[in-house]
Amino acid sequence: MSLTDTAIKKAKPGDKPVKLSDGKGLYLLVNPVGSKLWRWKYRFLGKEKVMSLGAYPDVSLAQARDGMGAARKLLASGTDPMAQRATDKITKQASAENSFQSVALLWWDHWHGAKSARHADDVMRRLKADVFPAIGARPVSEIQAHELVGMVQTISKRGALDIAKRALQTSGQVFRYAVAHGLAQRNPASDIKPSDVLASRKAANYARISAKELPELLRHIEGYAGAAVTRLAMKLMALTFVRTSELIGARWAEFDLEARRWDIPASRMKMKTPHIVPLSTQAVNVLQTLQLVSGRGTLLFPGERDHEKSMSNNTILGALDRMGYKGRMTGHGFRGVASTLLHEMGFDHAHIELQLAHQERNEVSAAYNHATYLKQRTKMMQHWADYLDSCTTGQVLAFQRAAA
């Protein structure tokens, strides 16, 4: 006679274990201590075996029957259910041990030997910064394409489109390694093209060079044959990566060179809140040179014809065009390049976003938010200036985080 939930609940422990049969080998073992355990008795290759199906009430009567049904199907196919369960447990444990991060480290050890130390370190840094936090703990054999899409879209939301593409490319290499070594069945990254999930950069409005082209541009700026004021404006823009309108409208009253600080008032900011730009040693030197070149009027960059008005917002763009960067670089492009490289250097995303004045403000935080993380941002800006110096001289600094 089959068991019922009522009969199971009423079953009381005795002096000895009691078996309550449900049929087809399934029974409930009621122990003297009060535990109620599901068991299934079957024969495989002539040998009697007993399989555990869990404890009541954690495993209900219906669930115990379902478990027995699945086991009976395996038995009918010639497979020992208990042996299969043991194999599944080992497989699951191996899958958990073969996380994406552990496999990626194996891949990197195999891959980096033929690469330059700098390139190999850059790849590992991107893995640690962007890939491992997203999918590192997941078994490499279980990761799906949509998880990779979520990862690259998260990266791209901070404006790091190039990093997002490289993260997807590197992930694909890790999956290929996993497939080759029997740690995964397929490469989910092969199902995705960056153009399918990432927005294209608008070249007309936000044209910018790649990070690899930055040293050449900086050397062109140093040798710029046009007006000295324009050359200094480009140098200061590279060092501070403020918006073009914020640069050309700068007033000497906003600067404290001794404190190495530039306070841009809310009225000149896109976000309509004050903004602090920590000045590196190099930025102070540019400003001191600019004082000698353009004097100490109200504006840092007065117009050629009317010194009461700032230079045209096309002045820097025109200079870049004459240096051969037409359609490839704009004043805004310095912000994109700085964002990409500072993220690759490992600086905190929040610090970079604050320095770019991207942070959203509200009425409560508007009065003081511009000073958040000022100490960390000051170190970051000096490291950035040192990096630009090294690019210009051809001795590029390693991507090390200054705050570390």
C-alpha positions in Angstrom: 0.0 0.0 0.0 1.3 3.4 -1.0 2.3 6.0 1.6 0.4 9.2 2.3 1.6 12.5 3.8 -0.8 11.9 6.7 0.7 8.5 7.4 4.2 9.8 7.2 3.4 12.7 9.7 1.8 10.2 12.1 4.7 7.8 12.0 6.4 7.7 15.4 9.9 6.4 16.2 10.2 3.1 18.1 12.9 1.1 19.7 14.2 -0.1 16.4 14.3 1.4 12.9 11.0 1.0 11.0 10.6 0.8 7.2 7.4 2.2 5.7 7.1 1.0 2.1 5.7 3.1 -0.7 6.2 0.4 -3.4 8.7 -0.3 -6.2 11.5 -0.4 -3.6 10.9 3.1 -2.2 10.5 3.3 1.6 10.8 5.7 4.5 13.2 4.7 7.2 12.0 5.9 10.6 14.9 5.8 13.1 14.6 5.6 16.9 16.1 9.1 17.1 13.2 10.5 15.1 14.8 11.0 11.7 12.8 10.0 8.6 15.0 9.1 5.7 14.0 8.2 2.1 15.6 5.1 0.7 15.3 3.2 -2.6 16.2 -0.5 -2.8 17.2 -1.9 -6.2 19.4 -4.5 -7.8 22.2 -3.9 -10.3 24.2 -6.7 -11.9 22.6 -9.1 -9.4 23.7 -7.1 -6.4 21.2 -5.4 -4.0 21.8 -1.7 -3.4 20.2 1.0 -1.3 20.1 4.6 -2.6 19.6 7.6 -0.3 17.0 10.1 -1.6 17.1 12.6 1.2 15.3 13.3 4.5 11.7 14.0 5.2 10.3 16.7 5.4 13.1 18.5 3.4 12.3 16.0 0.6 8.5 15.5 0.3 6.8 12.3 -0.7 6.3 13.6 -4.2 9.9 14.6 -4.5 11.1 11.2 -3.3 8.9 9.5 -5.9 10.3 11.8 -8.6 13.9 11.0 -7.5 13.1 7.2 -7.6 11.5 7.6 -11.0 14.6 9.3 -12.4 16.8 6.6 -10.9 14.7 3.8 -12.4 15.1 5.3 -15.8 18.9 5.2 -15.4 18.7 1.6 -14.2 16.5 0.7 -17.2 19.2 2.1 -19.5 21.9 -0.1 -17.9 23.4 2.6 -15.7 23.9 2.2 -11.9 22.1 5.3 -10.4 24.3 5.5 -7.4 27.5 5.3 -9.5 26.1 8.0 -11.9 25.3 10.2 -8.9 28.9 9.9 -7.7 30.2 10.7 -11.2 27.9 13.7 -11.4 29.2 14.9 -8.0 32.8 14.7 -9.1 32.0 16.4 -12.4 30.2 19.2 -10.5 33.1 19.6 -8.1 35.6 19.8 -11.0 33.4 22.3 -12.7 33.4 24.5 -9.7 37.1 24.2 -9.3 37.6 25.1 -13.0 36.3 28.6 -12.5 36.8 31.2 -15.3 39.4 32.9 -13.1 41.4 29.7 -12.4 41.4 28.8 -16.1 42.3 32.3 -17.2 45.3 32.2 -14.9 46.4 28.9 -16.6 45.8 30.4 -20.0 47.9 33.5 -19.1 50.8 31.4 -17.9 50.7 29.5 -21.2 50.2 32.6 -23.3 52.4 35.4 -21.9 55.8 33.8 -22.5 56.0 35.0 -26.1 54.6 38.5 -25.3 56.3 41.6 -24.0 56.1 42.0 -20.2 54.2 45.3 -20.6 51.5 43.8 -22.8 51.2 40.7 -20.7 50.8 42.9 -17.5 48.2 45.0 -19.3 46.1 42.0 -20.1 46.3 40.6 -16.6 45.3 44.1 -15.2 42.3 44.2 -17.4 41.3 40.7 -16.4 41.5 41.6 -12.7 39.8 45.0 -13.1 36.9 44.1 -15.3 36.5 40.4 -16.2 37.1 38.5 -12.9 34.7 40.6 -10.9 32.0 39.8 -13.5 32.5 36.1 -14.3 35.6 35.0 -12.5 33.9 32.8 -10.0 31.6 31.1 -12.5 32.5 27.6 -13.8 34.1 28.1 -17.2 31.9 25.4 -18.7 28.7 27.1 -17.6 29.2 30.7 -18.7 26.7 31.8 -21.3 26.9 34.4 -24.0 24.5 36.8 -22.3 26.8 37.0 -19.2 29.6 38.2 -21.5 27.3 40.8 -23.0 26.4 42.1 -19.6 30.1 42.4 -18.7 31.2 44.3 -21.8 28.2 46.6 -21.6 29.0 47.5 -18.0 32.5 48.4 -19.1 31.3 50.5 -22.0 28.9 52.5 -19.8 31.9 54.2 -18.3 33.1 55.3 -21.7 35.8 52.6 -22.0 34.7 51.2 -25.3 38.1 50.0 -26.3 38.6 48.2 -23.0 35.2 46.5 -23.4 36.2 45.2 -26.8 39.5 43.9 -25.5 37.8 42.3 -22.5 35.6 40.3 -24.9 38.6 39.3 -27.1 40.6 38.1 -24.1 37.7 36.2 -22.7 37.4 34.4 -26.0 41.0 33.4 -25.8 40.5 31.9 -22.4 37.5 29.9 -23.6 39.4 28.6 -26.5 42.1 27.4 -24.1 39.4 25.8 -21.9 37.9 23.9 -24.9 41.3 22.8 -26.1 42.1 21.3 -22.6 38.7 19.6 -22.1 37.5 22.1 -19.5 34.6 23.4 -21.5 32.5 22.2 -24.5 32.4 25.5 -26.4 33.4 29.2 -26.6 30.4 31.4 -25.9 32.4 34.5 -26.9 32.4 33.2 -30.5 28.6 34.0 -30.6 29.2 37.7 -30.0 30.6 40.5 -32.2 31.4 43.8 -30.5 29.2 45.6 -33.0 26.3 43.5 -31.9 26.3 44.8 -28.3 28.4 47.9 -28.2 27.4 51.3 -29.5 29.8 52.8 -32.1 31.7 55.9 -31.2 30.5 59.0 -33.0 33.6 60.0 -34.9 32.2 63.3 -36.1 31.7 64.7 -32.6 34.0 62.6 -30.4 36.9 61.7 -32.7 39.9 60.6 -30.8 43.2 58.8 -31.4 44.0 55.5 -29.8 46.1 55.2 -26.8 49.0 54.0 -28.9 49.0 57.2 -30.9 49.1 59.5 -27.9 53.0 59.8 -27.7 53.2 60.9 -31.3 50.5 63.5 -30.8 52.2 64.9 -27.7 55.5 65.2 -29.7 53.6 67.0 -32.5 52.2 69.4 -29.9 55.7 70.1 -28.5 56.9 71.0 -32.0 53.8 72.9 -33.0 54.8 75.8 -35.3 51.7 77.9 -34.7 51.0 80.4 -32.0 52.6 79.7 -28.6 49.3 80.3 -26.8 47.6 77.6 -28.8 50.4 75.2 -28.2 50.2 75.8 -24.4 46.4 75.5 -24.6 46.8 72.0 -26.1 49.3 71.0 -23.5 47.1 72.2 -20.6 44.1 70.4 -22.1 46.1 67.2 -22.3 47.2 67.6 -18.7 43.8 68.5 -17.3 41.4 66.9 -19.8 38.7 69.5 -19.1 36.1 70.3 -21.6 37.1 72.7 -24.4 34.7 75.4 -23.2 36.1 75.1 -19.7 39.6 75.5 -20.9 39.3 78.5 -23.3 37.1 80.4 -20.9 39.5 80.0 -18.0 40.3 83.1 -15.9 43.4 83.7 -13.9 41.3 84.4 -10.8 40.3 80.8 -10.8 43.9 79.6 -10.2 46.0 79.2 -7.1 49.4 78.2 -8.4 50.9 77.9 -4.9 48.2 75.6 -3.8 48.3 73.9 -7.3 44.6 74.1 -7.7 42.1 75.3 -10.4 38.6 76.1 -9.1 36.1 76.3 -12.0 32.9 78.1 -10.9 29.5 76.4 -11.3 28.5 79.0 -13.9 31.1 77.7 -16.4 30.5 74.0 -15.8 28.2 71.7 -17.8 26.9 70.2 -14.6 26.3 73.7 -13.1 28.3 72.8 -9.9 31.9 73.9 -9.0 34.7 71.7 -10.2 38.3 71.4 -8.8 41.2 70.5 -11.0 44.3 69.5 -9.0 47.3 71.0 -10.9 50.3 68.8 -11.5 53.8 70.2 -11.4 53.8 70.1 -15.2 50.5 72.0 -15.4 51.8 74.7 -13.1 54.9 75.0 -15.4 52.6 75.5 -18.4 50.6 78.2 -16.6 53.8 80.0 -15.5 55.0 80.0 -19.1 51.6 81.2 -20.3 51.9 84.2 -17.9 55.0 85.2 -19.7 53.5 84.7 -23.2 50.0 86.2 -22.8 50.4 88.4 -19.7 48.2 88.6 -16.7 44.9 89.8 -18.2 41.6 88.4 -17.1 41.6 85.4 -19.5 44.3 82.8 -20.0 43.5 82.4 -23.6 42.2 85.7 -25.0 41.2 86.1 -28.6 43.6 87.5 -31.1 41.4 90.5 -32.1 39.5 91.1 -28.9 41.3 90.4 -25.7 38.1 90.7 -23.7 36.8 87.5 -25.3 38.3 84.0 -25.1 39.8 82.3 -28.1 37.5 80.5 -30.5 36.4 77.0 -29.6 37.7 76.0 -33.0 41.3 77.2 -32.3 42.4 73.9 -30.8 40.5 71.8 -33.4 42.1 73.8 -36.2 45.6 73.3 -34.7 45.0 69.5 -34.5 43.8 69.6 -38.1 46.9 71.3 -39.3 49.0 68.7 -37.5 47.4 66.0 -39.5 44.7 64.9 -37.1 41.6 66.1 -39.0 38.7 63.7 -38.3 40.9 61.7 -35.9 41.2 64.0 -32.9 39.3 66.8 -31.2 39.7 68.7 -28.0 37.1 66.4 -26.5 39.2 63.5 -27.5 41.8 64.2 -24.7 39.0 63.3 -22.2 38.3 59.9 -23.8 42.0 59.0 -24.1 42.6 60.0 -20.4 39.6 58.0 -19.3 40.7 54.9 -21.1 44.3 55.0 -19.9 43.6 55.9 -16.3 41.2 53.0 -16.1 43.9 50.7 -17.5 46.3 52.1 -15.0 44.0 50.8 -12.3 42.7 54.1 -10.8 39.4 54.0 -9.1 36.4 54.5 -11.5 34.8 57.0 -9.1 37.9 59.1 -8.9 38.2 59.3 -12.7 34.5 60.1 -13.2 34.7 62.9 -10.6 37.8 64.4 -12.3 36.0 64.2 -15.7 33.0 66.0 -14.0 30.7 63.2 -15.1 29.2 62.6 -11.6 25.5 63.4 -11.3 24.8 66.0 -8.7 21.7 66.7 -6.7 20.6 69.7 -4.7 22.0 68.2 -1.5 25.4 67.2 -2.8 26.0 70.0 -5.2 27.7 72.3 -2.6 30.5 69.9 -1.7 30.6 66.9 -4.1 33.2 68.6 -6.3 35.8 68.2 -3.4 35.2 64.4 -3.0 38.3 62.2 -3.2 40.5 65.3 -3.8 43.6 63.8 -2.2 43.3 60.7 -4.4 42.6 62.8 -7.5 45.6 65.0 -6.9 47.9 61.9 -6.9 46.1 60.6 -10.0 46.6 63.9 -11.9 50.3 64.0 -11.0 50.8 60.4 -12.2 48.9 61.3 -15.4 51.3 64.3 -16.0 54.3 62.1 -15.4 52.9 59.5 -17.8 52.5 62.2 -20.5 56.1 63.4 -20.0 57.3 59.8 -20.4 55.3 59.5 -23.6 56.8 62.7 -25.0 60.4 61.5 -24.3 59.8 58.0 -25.5 60.3 56.4 -22.1 56.7 55.4 -21.3 56.1 54.6 -17.7 54.7 51.2 -16.7 51.0 51.3 -16.0 51.3 51.3 -12.2 48.6 52.7 -9.9 50.1 55.8 -8.2 47.7 55.3 -5.2 49.1 51.9 -4.6 
